[in-house]
Amino acid sequence: MNSVELAERFSLGAGVTLSELERYDNAPLLHRLREHEPVTWFAEQGVWLVTSKALFDELQMDPERFVVDVPDNPQRVVLGR
């Protein structure tokens, strides 16, 4: 999918900004994402964002299928590719 298709398919995530995620009161935003787009395209950063704990746990347990391929991503810095 190209960026336009991703933004259309994942409209909630495509509209999220980093400043919104970093806010102290981001719980309503995260709840909305978990409910409607637990895996979404975070367009501002050009990465996938996983908000579901169960899905995140699944990703962490399968490094053969799922990788963090963004060099300065905090998760990659701590855990590796």
PyMOL Python script that loads the backbone (N, CA, C, O; Angstrom):
from pymol import cmd

cmd.read_pdbstr("""\
ATOM      1  N   MET A   1       0.840  -1.182   0.000  1.00  0.00           N
ATOM      2  CA  MET A   1       0.000   0.000   0.000  1.00  0.00           C
ATOM      3  C   MET A   1       0.883   1.243   0.000  1.00  0.00           C
ATOM      4  O   MET A   1       1.934   1.277   0.641  1.00  0.00           O
ATOM      5  N   ASN A   2       0.443   2.249  -0.720  1.00  0.00           N
ATOM      6  CA  ASN A   2       1.172   3.516  -0.677  1.00  0.00           C
ATOM      7  C   ASN A   2       0.645   4.371   0.482  1.00  0.00           C
ATOM      8  O   ASN A   2      -0.305   3.978   1.159  1.00  0.00           O
ATOM      9  N   SER A   3       1.250   5.518   0.706  1.00  0.00           N
ATOM     10  CA  SER A   3       0.901   6.345   1.860  1.00  0.00           C
ATOM     11  C   SER A   3      -0.542   6.835   1.835  1.00  0.00           C
ATOM     12  O   SER A   3      -1.166   6.961   2.889  1.00  0.00           O
ATOM     13  N   VAL A   4      -1.078   7.111   0.663  1.00  0.00           N
ATOM     14  CA  VAL A   4      -2.475   7.547   0.557  1.00  0.00           C
ATOM     15  C   VAL A   4      -3.410   6.404   0.936  1.00  0.00           C
ATOM     16  O   VAL A   4      -4.367   6.604   1.683  1.00  0.00           O
ATOM     17  N   GLU A   5      -3.138   5.221   0.429  1.00  0.00           N
ATOM     18  CA  GLU A   5      -3.962   4.050   0.756  1.00  0.00           C
ATOM     19  C   GLU A   5      -3.878   3.729   2.245  1.00  0.00           C
ATOM     20  O   GLU A   5      -4.886   3.388   2.862  1.00  0.00           O
ATOM     21  N   LEU A   6      -2.691   3.834   2.821  1.00  0.00           N
ATOM     22  CA  LEU A   6      -2.534   3.586   4.257  1.00  0.00           C
ATOM     23  C   LEU A   6      -3.333   4.597   5.068  1.00  0.00           C
ATOM     24  O   LEU A   6      -3.997   4.226   6.036  1.00  0.00           O
ATOM     25  N   ALA A   7      -3.279   5.860   4.687  1.00  0.00           N
ATOM     26  CA  ALA A   7      -4.022   6.903   5.397  1.00  0.00           C
ATOM     27  C   ALA A   7      -5.524   6.688   5.297  1.00  0.00           C
ATOM     28  O   ALA A   7      -6.255   6.954   6.251  1.00  0.00           O
ATOM     29  N   GLU A   8      -5.985   6.213   4.157  1.00  0.00           N
ATOM     30  CA  GLU A   8      -7.416   5.932   3.995  1.00  0.00           C
ATOM     31  C   GLU A   8      -7.830   4.721   4.825  1.00  0.00           C
ATOM     32  O   GLU A   8      -8.879   4.744   5.469  1.00  0.00           O
ATOM     33  N   ARG A   9      -7.034   3.681   4.816  1.00  0.00           N
ATOM     34  CA  ARG A   9      -7.362   2.437   5.527  1.00  0.00           C
ATOM     35  C   ARG A   9      -7.254   2.601   7.034  1.00  0.00           C
ATOM     36  O   ARG A   9      -8.029   2.010   7.786  1.00  0.00           O
ATOM     37  N   PHE A  10      -6.285   3.409   7.476  1.00  0.00           N
ATOM     38  CA  PHE A  10      -6.038   3.601   8.906  1.00  0.00           C
ATOM     39  C   PHE A  10      -6.197   5.075   9.254  1.00  0.00           C
ATOM     40  O   PHE A  10      -5.240   5.736   9.657  1.00  0.00           O
ATOM     41  N   SER A  11      -7.402   5.576   9.098  1.00  0.00           N
ATOM     42  CA  SER A  11      -7.650   7.013   9.234  1.00  0.00           C
ATOM     43  C   SER A  11      -7.380   7.546  10.638  1.00  0.00           C
ATOM     44  O   SER A  11      -6.910   8.674  10.782  1.00  0.00           O
ATOM     45  N   LEU A  12      -7.665   6.764  11.669  1.00  0.00           N
ATOM     46  CA  LEU A  12      -7.389   7.242  13.026  1.00  0.00           C
ATOM     47  C   LEU A  12      -5.890   7.422  13.238  1.00  0.00           C
ATOM     48  O   LEU A  12      -5.436   8.489  13.652  1.00  0.00           O
ATOM     49  N   GLY A  13      -5.132   6.375  12.954  1.00  0.00           N
ATOM     50  CA  GLY A  13      -3.684   6.442  13.143  1.00  0.00           C
ATOM     51  C   GLY A  13      -3.028   7.467  12.254  1.00  0.00           C
ATOM     52  O   GLY A  13      -2.070   8.126  12.659  1.00  0.00           O
ATOM     53  N   ALA A  14      -3.537   7.610  11.040  1.00  0.00           N
ATOM     54  CA  ALA A  14      -2.956   8.573  10.104  1.00  0.00           C
ATOM     55  C   ALA A  14      -3.110  10.003  10.607  1.00  0.00           C
ATOM     56  O   ALA A  14      -2.320  10.880  10.258  1.00  0.00           O
ATOM     57  N   GLY A  15      -4.134  10.231  11.429  1.00  0.00           N
ATOM     58  CA  GLY A  15      -4.370  11.578  11.942  1.00  0.00           C
ATOM     59  C   GLY A  15      -3.715  11.876  13.278  1.00  0.00           C
ATOM     60  O   GLY A  15      -3.782  13.006  13.759  1.00  0.00           O
ATOM     61  N   VAL A  16      -3.084  10.883  13.882  1.00  0.00           N
ATOM     62  CA  VAL A  16      -2.450  11.054  15.189  1.00  0.00           C
ATOM     63  C   VAL A  16      -1.116  11.779  15.021  1.00  0.00           C
ATOM     64  O   VAL A  16      -0.393  11.573  14.046  1.00  0.00           O
ATOM     65  N   THR A  17      -0.812  12.625  15.990  1.00  0.00           N
ATOM     66  CA  THR A  17       0.489  13.288  15.999  1.00  0.00           C
ATOM     67  C   THR A  17       1.306  12.793  17.188  1.00  0.00           C
ATOM     68  O   THR A  17       0.760  12.311  18.181  1.00  0.00           O
ATOM     69  N   LEU A  18       2.607  12.920  17.067  1.00  0.00           N
ATOM     70  CA  LEU A  18       3.489  12.508  18.155  1.00  0.00           C
ATOM     71  C   LEU A  18       3.194  13.306  19.419  1.00  0.00           C
ATOM     72  O   LEU A  18       3.233  12.760  20.521  1.00  0.00           O
ATOM     73  N   SER A  19       2.904  14.572  19.269  1.00  0.00           N
ATOM     74  CA  SER A  19       2.602  15.390  20.450  1.00  0.00           C
ATOM     75  C   SER A  19       1.346  14.897  21.165  1.00  0.00           C
ATOM     76  O   SER A  19       1.264  14.977  22.391  1.00  0.00           O
ATOM     77  N   GLU A  20       0.373  14.391  20.420  1.00  0.00           N
ATOM     78  CA  GLU A  20      -0.828  13.831  21.052  1.00  0.00           C
ATOM     79  C   GLU A  20      -0.488  12.562  21.839  1.00  0.00           C
ATOM     80  O   GLU A  20      -0.994  12.355  22.941  1.00  0.00           O
ATOM     81  N   LEU A  21       0.365  11.722  21.271  1.00  0.00           N
ATOM     82  CA  LEU A  21       0.752  10.487  21.961  1.00  0.00           C
ATOM     83  C   LEU A  21       1.580  10.760  23.210  1.00  0.00           C
ATOM     84  O   LEU A  21       1.515  10.006  24.181  1.00  0.00           O
ATOM     85  N   GLU A  22       2.347  11.823  23.186  1.00  0.00           N
ATOM     86  CA  GLU A  22       3.220  12.151  24.307  1.00  0.00           C
ATOM     87  C   GLU A  22       2.511  12.889  25.434  1.00  0.00           C
ATOM     88  O   GLU A  22       3.086  13.083  26.505  1.00  0.00           O
ATOM     89  N   ARG A  23       1.279  13.299  25.204  1.00  0.00           N
ATOM     90  CA  ARG A  23       0.534  14.040  26.225  1.00  0.00           C
ATOM     91  C   ARG A  23       0.241  13.160  27.427  1.00  0.00           C
ATOM     92  O   ARG A  23       0.050  11.950  27.301  1.00  0.00           O
ATOM     93  N   TYR A  24       0.208  13.783  28.584  1.00  0.00           N
ATOM     94  CA  TYR A  24      -0.099  13.081  29.831  1.00  0.00           C
ATOM     95  C   TYR A  24      -1.503  12.474  29.787  1.00  0.00           C
ATOM     96  O   TYR A  24      -1.727  11.384  30.315  1.00  0.00           O
ATOM     97  N   ASP A  25      -2.441  13.176  29.161  1.00  0.00           N
ATOM     98  CA  ASP A  25      -3.839  12.737  29.115  1.00  0.00           C
ATOM     99  C   ASP A  25      -4.179  12.044  27.784  1.00  0.00           C
ATOM    100  O   ASP A  25      -5.214  12.334  27.183  1.00  0.00           O
ATOM    101  N   ASN A  26      -3.317  11.138  27.329  1.00  0.00           N
ATOM    102  CA  ASN A  26      -3.528  10.471  26.042  1.00  0.00           C
ATOM    103  C   ASN A  26      -4.400   9.218  26.132  1.00  0.00           C
ATOM    104  O   ASN A  26      -4.616   8.552  25.119  1.00  0.00           O
ATOM    105  N   ALA A  27      -4.897   8.887  27.307  1.00  0.00           N
ATOM    106  CA  ALA A  27      -5.681   7.660  27.487  1.00  0.00           C
ATOM    107  C   ALA A  27      -6.895   7.577  26.558  1.00  0.00           C
ATOM    108  O   ALA A  27      -7.122   6.514  25.980  1.00  0.00           O
ATOM    109  N   PRO A  28      -7.686   8.637  26.384  1.00  0.00           N
ATOM    110  CA  PRO A  28      -8.830   8.528  25.466  1.00  0.00           C
ATOM    111  C   PRO A  28      -8.402   8.225  24.024  1.00  0.00           C
ATOM    112  O   PRO A  28      -9.063   7.454  23.329  1.00  0.00           O
ATOM    113  N   LEU A  29      -7.314   8.822  23.587  1.00  0.00           N
ATOM    114  CA  LEU A  29      -6.806   8.564  22.247  1.00  0.00           C
ATOM    115  C   LEU A  29      -6.372   7.107  22.114  1.00  0.00           C
ATOM    116  O   LEU A  29      -6.732   6.441  21.143  1.00  0.00           O
ATOM    117  N   LEU A  30      -5.611   6.612  23.069  1.00  0.00           N
ATOM    118  CA  LEU A  30      -5.156   5.221  23.022  1.00  0.00           C
ATOM    119  C   LEU A  30      -6.339   4.248  23.096  1.00  0.00           C
ATOM    120  O   LEU A  30      -6.339   3.218  22.421  1.00  0.00           O
ATOM    121  N   HIS A  31      -7.326   4.567  23.897  1.00  0.00           N
ATOM    122  CA  HIS A  31      -8.520   3.720  23.982  1.00  0.00           C
ATOM    123  C   HIS A  31      -9.232   3.649  22.633  1.00  0.00           C
ATOM    124  O   HIS A  31      -9.631   2.572  22.191  1.00  0.00           O
ATOM    125  N   ARG A  32      -9.387   4.793  21.987  1.00  0.00           N
ATOM    126  CA  ARG A  32     -10.037   4.846  20.673  1.00  0.00           C
ATOM    127  C   ARG A  32      -9.251   4.026  19.641  1.00  0.00           C
ATOM    128  O   ARG A  32      -9.836   3.296  18.841  1.00  0.00           O
ATOM    129  N   LEU A  33      -7.938   4.153  19.670  1.00  0.00           N
ATOM    130  CA  LEU A  33      -7.113   3.367  18.750  1.00  0.00           C
ATOM    131  C   LEU A  33      -7.242   1.872  19.042  1.00  0.00           C
ATOM    132  O   LEU A  33      -7.414   1.075  18.119  1.00  0.00           O
ATOM    133  N   ARG A  34      -7.160   1.486  20.316  1.00  0.00           N
ATOM    134  CA  ARG A  34      -7.284   0.061  20.671  1.00  0.00           C
ATOM    135  C   ARG A  34      -8.624  -0.511  20.209  1.00  0.00           C
ATOM    136  O   ARG A  34      -8.699  -1.648  19.743  1.00  0.00           O
ATOM    137  N   GLU A  35      -9.664   0.284  20.343  1.00  0.00           N
ATOM    138  CA  GLU A  35     -11.001  -0.179  19.992  1.00  0.00           C
ATOM    139  C   GLU A  35     -11.206  -0.295  18.483  1.00  0.00           C
ATOM    140  O   GLU A  35     -11.837  -1.245  18.020  1.00  0.00           O
ATOM    141  N   HIS A  36     -10.681   0.662  17.707  1.00  0.00           N
ATOM    142  CA  HIS A  36     -10.973   0.720  16.281  1.00  0.00           C
ATOM    143  C   HIS A  36      -9.814   0.325  15.367  1.00  0.00           C
ATOM    144  O   HIS A  36     -10.037  -0.228  14.290  1.00  0.00           O
ATOM    145  N   GLU A  37      -8.591   0.602  15.784  1.00  0.00           N
ATOM    146  CA  GLU A  37      -7.408   0.289  14.969  1.00  0.00           C
ATOM    147  C   GLU A  37      -6.277  -0.157  15.897  1.00  0.00           C
ATOM    148  O   GLU A  37      -5.321   0.594  16.092  1.00  0.00           O
ATOM    149  N   PRO A  38      -6.362  -1.361  16.474  1.00  0.00           N
ATOM    150  CA  PRO A  38      -5.323  -1.796  17.416  1.00  0.00           C
ATOM    151  C   PRO A  38      -3.936  -1.895  16.785  1.00  0.00           C
ATOM    152  O   PRO A  38      -2.924  -1.812  17.481  1.00  0.00           O
ATOM    153  N   VAL A  39      -3.895  -2.070  15.488  1.00  0.00           N
ATOM    154  CA  VAL A  39      -2.664  -1.925  14.705  1.00  0.00           C
ATOM    155  C   VAL A  39      -2.992  -0.873  13.661  1.00  0.00           C
ATOM    156  O   VAL A  39      -3.938  -1.027  12.889  1.00  0.00           O
ATOM    157  N   THR A  40      -2.208   0.195  13.639  1.00  0.00           N
ATOM    158  CA  THR A  40      -2.542   1.302  12.754  1.00  0.00           C
ATOM    159  C   THR A  40      -1.286   1.886  12.126  1.00  0.00           C
ATOM    160  O   THR A  40      -0.175   1.659  12.605  1.00  0.00           O
ATOM    161  N   TRP A  41      -1.474   2.632  11.060  1.00  0.00           N
ATOM    162  CA  TRP A  41      -0.376   3.306  10.387  1.00  0.00           C
ATOM    163  C   TRP A  41      -0.217   4.688  10.996  1.00  0.00           C
ATOM    164  O   TRP A  41      -1.104   5.533  10.869  1.00  0.00           O
ATOM    165  N   PHE A  42       0.902   4.919  11.652  1.00  0.00           N
ATOM    166  CA  PHE A  42       1.212   6.199  12.290  1.00  0.00           C
ATOM    167  C   PHE A  42       1.957   7.037  11.258  1.00  0.00           C
ATOM    168  O   PHE A  42       3.187   7.041  11.204  1.00  0.00           O
ATOM    169  N   ALA A  43       1.185   7.743  10.444  1.00  0.00           N
ATOM    170  CA  ALA A  43       1.707   8.427   9.259  1.00  0.00           C
ATOM    171  C   ALA A  43       2.789   9.446   9.581  1.00  0.00           C
ATOM    172  O   ALA A  43       3.772   9.557   8.849  1.00  0.00           O
ATOM    173  N   GLU A  44       2.621  10.189  10.667  1.00  0.00           N
ATOM    174  CA  GLU A  44       3.600  11.237  10.985  1.00  0.00           C
ATOM    175  C   GLU A  44       5.011  10.668  11.124  1.00  0.00           C
ATOM    176  O   GLU A  44       5.984  11.309  10.728  1.00  0.00           O
ATOM    177  N   GLN A  45       5.119   9.479  11.679  1.00  0.00           N
ATOM    178  CA  GLN A  45       6.424   8.848  11.873  1.00  0.00           C
ATOM    179  C   GLN A  45       6.756   7.816  10.793  1.00  0.00           C
ATOM    180  O   GLN A  45       7.896   7.364  10.688  1.00  0.00           O
ATOM    181  N   GLY A  46       5.747   7.446   9.989  1.00  0.00           N
ATOM    182  CA  GLY A  46       5.971   6.462   8.935  1.00  0.00           C
ATOM    183  C   GLY A  46       6.226   5.064   9.471  1.00  0.00           C
ATOM    184  O   GLY A  46       7.041   4.317   8.929  1.00  0.00           O
ATOM    185  N   VAL A  47       5.511   4.712  10.555  1.00  0.00           N
ATOM    186  CA  VAL A  47       5.691   3.406  11.187  1.00  0.00           C
ATOM    187  C   VAL A  47       4.335   2.832  11.584  1.00  0.00           C
ATOM    188  O   VAL A  47       3.334   3.546  11.638  1.00  0.00           O
ATOM    189  N   TRP A  48       4.322   1.542  11.859  1.00  0.00           N
ATOM    190  CA  TRP A  48       3.134   0.892  12.392  1.00  0.00           C
ATOM    191  C   TRP A  48       3.116   1.104  13.895  1.00  0.00           C
ATOM    192  O   TRP A  48       4.155   1.049  14.552  1.00  0.00           O
ATOM    193  N   LEU A  49       1.929   1.347  14.436  1.00  0.00           N
ATOM    194  CA  LEU A  49       1.744   1.558  15.865  1.00  0.00           C
ATOM    195  C   LEU A  49       0.801   0.474  16.377  1.00  0.00           C
ATOM    196  O   LEU A  49      -0.303   0.307  15.859  1.00  0.00           O
ATOM    197  N   VAL A  50       1.240  -0.259  17.391  1.00  0.00           N
ATOM    198  CA  VAL A  50       0.443  -1.333  17.986  1.00  0.00           C
ATOM    199  C   VAL A  50       0.006  -0.866  19.365  1.00  0.00           C
ATOM    200  O   VAL A  50       0.843  -0.574  20.219  1.00  0.00           O
ATOM    201  N   THR A  51      -1.303  -0.794  19.586  1.00  0.00           N
ATOM    202  CA  THR A  51      -1.817  -0.319  20.872  1.00  0.00           C
ATOM    203  C   THR A  51      -2.436  -1.429  21.704  1.00  0.00           C
ATOM    204  O   THR A  51      -2.761  -1.212  22.871  1.00  0.00           O
ATOM    205  N   SER A  52      -2.602  -2.598  21.136  1.00  0.00           N
ATOM    206  CA  SER A  52      -3.164  -3.743  21.860  1.00  0.00           C
ATOM    207  C   SER A  52      -2.042  -4.494  22.569  1.00  0.00           C
ATOM    208  O   SER A  52      -1.061  -4.883  21.936  1.00  0.00           O
ATOM    209  N   LYS A  53      -2.180  -4.699  23.880  1.00  0.00           N
ATOM    210  CA  LYS A  53      -1.156  -5.431  24.624  1.00  0.00           C
ATOM    211  C   LYS A  53      -1.019  -6.856  24.117  1.00  0.00           C
ATOM    212  O   LYS A  53       0.097  -7.357  23.978  1.00  0.00           O
ATOM    213  N   ALA A  54      -2.127  -7.511  23.839  1.00  0.00           N
ATOM    214  CA  ALA A  54      -2.070  -8.891  23.350  1.00  0.00           C
ATOM    215  C   ALA A  54      -1.325  -8.975  22.018  1.00  0.00           C
ATOM    216  O   ALA A  54      -0.494  -9.862  21.824  1.00  0.00           O
ATOM    217  N   LEU A  55      -1.619  -8.063  21.111  1.00  0.00           N
ATOM    218  CA  LEU A  55      -0.918  -8.061  19.823  1.00  0.00           C
ATOM    219  C   LEU A  55       0.555  -7.696  19.993  1.00  0.00           C
ATOM    220  O   LEU A  55       1.418  -8.269  19.329  1.00  0.00           O
ATOM    221  N   PHE A  56       0.839  -6.752  20.874  1.00  0.00           N
ATOM    222  CA  PHE A  56       2.228  -6.388  21.135  1.00  0.00           C
ATOM    223  C   PHE A  56       3.002  -7.589  21.683  1.00  0.00           C
ATOM    224  O   PHE A  56       4.125  -7.859  21.256  1.00  0.00           O
ATOM    225  N   ASP A  57       2.400  -8.297  22.623  1.00  0.00           N
ATOM    226  CA  ASP A  57       3.048  -9.496  23.175  1.00  0.00           C
ATOM    227  C   ASP A  57       3.316 -10.527  22.086  1.00  0.00           C
ATOM    228  O   ASP A  57       4.377 -11.151  22.062  1.00  0.00           O
ATOM    229  N   GLU A  58       2.352 -10.702  21.185  1.00  0.00           N
ATOM    230  CA  GLU A  58       2.530 -11.637  20.075  1.00  0.00           C
ATOM    231  C   GLU A  58       3.698 -11.210  19.185  1.00  0.00           C
ATOM    232  O   GLU A  58       4.492 -12.045  18.752  1.00  0.00           O
ATOM    233  N   LEU A  59       3.797  -9.934  18.920  1.00  0.00           N
ATOM    234  CA  LEU A  59       4.897  -9.417  18.097  1.00  0.00           C
ATOM    235  C   LEU A  59       6.245  -9.675  18.762  1.00  0.00           C
ATOM    236  O   LEU A  59       7.211 -10.070  18.109  1.00  0.00           O
ATOM    237  N   GLN A  60       6.291  -9.447  20.056  1.00  0.00           N
ATOM    238  CA  GLN A  60       7.543  -9.622  20.779  1.00  0.00           C
ATOM    239  C   GLN A  60       8.015 -11.075  20.776  1.00  0.00           C
ATOM    240  O   GLN A  60       9.214 -11.344  20.854  1.00  0.00           O
ATOM    241  N   MET A  61       7.082 -11.993  20.686  1.00  0.00           N
ATOM    242  CA  MET A  61       7.419 -13.417  20.765  1.00  0.00           C
ATOM    243  C   MET A  61       7.742 -14.027  19.406  1.00  0.00           C
ATOM    244  O   MET A  61       8.053 -15.216  19.333  1.00  0.00           O
ATOM    245  N   ASP A  62       7.678 -13.257  18.338  1.00  0.00           N
ATOM    246  CA  ASP A  62       7.906 -13.804  16.995  1.00  0.00           C
ATOM    247  C   ASP A  62       8.869 -12.925  16.201  1.00  0.00           C
ATOM    248  O   ASP A  62       8.468 -12.292  15.224  1.00  0.00           O
ATOM    249  N   PRO A  63      10.146 -12.882  16.618  1.00  0.00           N
ATOM    250  CA  PRO A  63      11.107 -12.001  15.943  1.00  0.00           C
ATOM    251  C   PRO A  63      11.456 -12.437  14.525  1.00  0.00           C
ATOM    252  O   PRO A  63      12.086 -11.681  13.786  1.00  0.00           O
ATOM    253  N   GLU A  64      11.061 -13.629  14.141  1.00  0.00           N
ATOM    254  CA  GLU A  64      11.304 -14.064  12.770  1.00  0.00           C
ATOM    255  C   GLU A  64      10.353 -13.369  11.791  1.00  0.00           C
ATOM    256  O   GLU A  64      10.716 -13.118  10.642  1.00  0.00           O
ATOM    257  N   ARG A  65       9.146 -13.062  12.244  1.00  0.00           N
ATOM    258  CA  ARG A  65       8.138 -12.430  11.378  1.00  0.00           C
ATOM    259  C   ARG A  65       8.070 -10.925  11.544  1.00  0.00           C
ATOM    260  O   ARG A  65       7.731 -10.213  10.599  1.00  0.00           O
ATOM    261  N   PHE A  66       8.387 -10.430  12.732  1.00  0.00           N
ATOM    262  CA  PHE A  66       8.204  -9.015  13.022  1.00  0.00           C
ATOM    263  C   PHE A  66       9.515  -8.399  13.474  1.00  0.00           C
ATOM    264  O   PHE A  66      10.152  -8.881  14.410  1.00  0.00           O
ATOM    265  N   VAL A  67       9.910  -7.331  12.799  1.00  0.00           N
ATOM    266  CA  VAL A  67      11.154  -6.646  13.151  1.00  0.00           C
ATOM    267  C   VAL A  67      10.908  -5.147  13.263  1.00  0.00           C
ATOM    268  O   VAL A  67       9.962  -4.609  12.689  1.00  0.00           O
ATOM    269  N   VAL A  68      11.771  -4.495  14.007  1.00  0.00           N
ATOM    270  CA  VAL A  68      11.788  -3.042  14.067  1.00  0.00           C
ATOM    271  C   VAL A  68      12.923  -2.625  13.157  1.00  0.00           C
ATOM    272  O   VAL A  68      14.092  -2.856  13.464  1.00  0.00           O
ATOM    273  N   ASP A  69      12.581  -2.015  12.045  1.00  0.00           N
ATOM    274  CA  ASP A  69      13.586  -1.682  11.041  1.00  0.00           C
ATOM    275  C   ASP A  69      13.782  -0.179  10.910  1.00  0.00           C
ATOM    276  O   ASP A  69      14.034   0.330   9.818  1.00  0.00           O
ATOM    277  N   VAL A  70      13.666   0.519  12.020  1.00  0.00           N
ATOM    278  CA  VAL A  70      13.890   1.956  12.061  1.00  0.00           C
ATOM    279  C   VAL A  70      15.067   2.175  13.013  1.00  0.00           C
ATOM    280  O   VAL A  70      14.924   1.965  14.217  1.00  0.00           O
ATOM    281  N   PRO A  71      16.218   2.589  12.500  1.00  0.00           N
ATOM    282  CA  PRO A  71      17.434   2.623  13.303  1.00  0.00           C
ATOM    283  C   PRO A  71      17.339   3.362  14.634  1.00  0.00           C
ATOM    284  O   PRO A  71      17.897   2.891  15.624  1.00  0.00           O
ATOM    285  N   ASP A  72      16.649   4.507  14.694  1.00  0.00           N
ATOM    286  CA  ASP A  72      16.616   5.267  15.949  1.00  0.00           C
ATOM    287  C   ASP A  72      15.358   5.002  16.780  1.00  0.00           C
ATOM    288  O   ASP A  72      15.082   5.732  17.732  1.00  0.00           O
ATOM    289  N   ASN A  73      14.599   3.969  16.428  1.00  0.00           N
ATOM    290  CA  ASN A  73      13.414   3.611  17.199  1.00  0.00           C
ATOM    291  C   ASN A  73      13.841   3.150  18.590  1.00  0.00           C
ATOM    292  O   ASN A  73      14.729   2.304  18.702  1.00  0.00           O
ATOM    293  N   PRO A  74      13.232   3.683  19.658  1.00  0.00           N
ATOM    294  CA  PRO A  74      13.642   3.300  21.016  1.00  0.00           C
ATOM    295  C   PRO A  74      13.574   1.782  21.264  1.00  0.00           C
ATOM    296  O   PRO A  74      14.425   1.226  21.959  1.00  0.00           O
ATOM    297  N   GLN A  75      12.572   1.128  20.700  1.00  0.00           N
ATOM    298  CA  GLN A  75      12.468  -0.315  20.896  1.00  0.00           C
ATOM    299  C   GLN A  75      13.664  -1.020  20.257  1.00  0.00           C
ATOM    300  O   GLN A  75      14.232  -1.939  20.847  1.00  0.00           O
ATOM    301  N   ARG A  76      14.042  -0.598  19.066  1.00  0.00           N
ATOM    302  CA  ARG A  76      15.192  -1.222  18.404  1.00  0.00           C
ATOM    303  C   ARG A  76      16.478  -0.930  19.160  1.00  0.00           C
ATOM    304  O   ARG A  76      17.346  -1.796  19.270  1.00  0.00           O
ATOM    305  N   VAL A  77      16.603   0.289  19.684  1.00  0.00           N
ATOM    306  CA  VAL A  77      17.799   0.649  20.439  1.00  0.00           C
ATOM    307  C   VAL A  77      17.956  -0.271  21.648  1.00  0.00           C
ATOM    308  O   VAL A  77      19.061  -0.723  21.946  1.00  0.00           O
ATOM    309  N   VAL A  78      16.853  -0.548  22.342  1.00  0.00           N
ATOM    310  CA  VAL A  78      16.901  -1.370  23.556  1.00  0.00           C
ATOM    311  C   VAL A  78      16.950  -2.858  23.249  1.00  0.00           C
ATOM    312  O   VAL A  78      17.755  -3.583  23.833  1.00  0.00           O
ATOM    313  N   LEU A  79      16.091  -3.327  22.330  1.00  0.00           N
ATOM    314  CA  LEU A  79      15.932  -4.754  22.110  1.00  0.00           C
ATOM    315  C   LEU A  79      16.647  -5.298  20.878  1.00  0.00           C
ATOM    316  O   LEU A  79      16.788  -6.512  20.734  1.00  0.00           O
ATOM    317  N   GLY A  80      17.094  -4.426  19.998  1.00  0.00           N
ATOM    318  CA  GLY A  80      17.711  -4.876  18.749  1.00  0.00           C
ATOM    319  C   GLY A  80      16.667  -5.057  17.662  1.00  0.00           C
ATOM    320  O   GLY A  80      15.473  -4.868  17.894  1.00  0.00           O
ATOM    321  N   ARG A  81      17.130  -5.426  16.468  1.00  0.00           N
ATOM    322  CA  ARG A  81      16.238  -5.570  15.320  1.00  0.00           C
ATOM    323  C   ARG A  81      15.218  -6.660  15.565  1.00  0.00           C
ATOM    324  O   ARG A  81      14.379  -6.926  14.704  1.00  0.00           O
TER     325      ARG A  81
END
""", "prot")
cmd.dss("prot")
cmd.show_as("cartoon", "prot")
cmd.util.cbc("prot")
cmd.orient("prot")
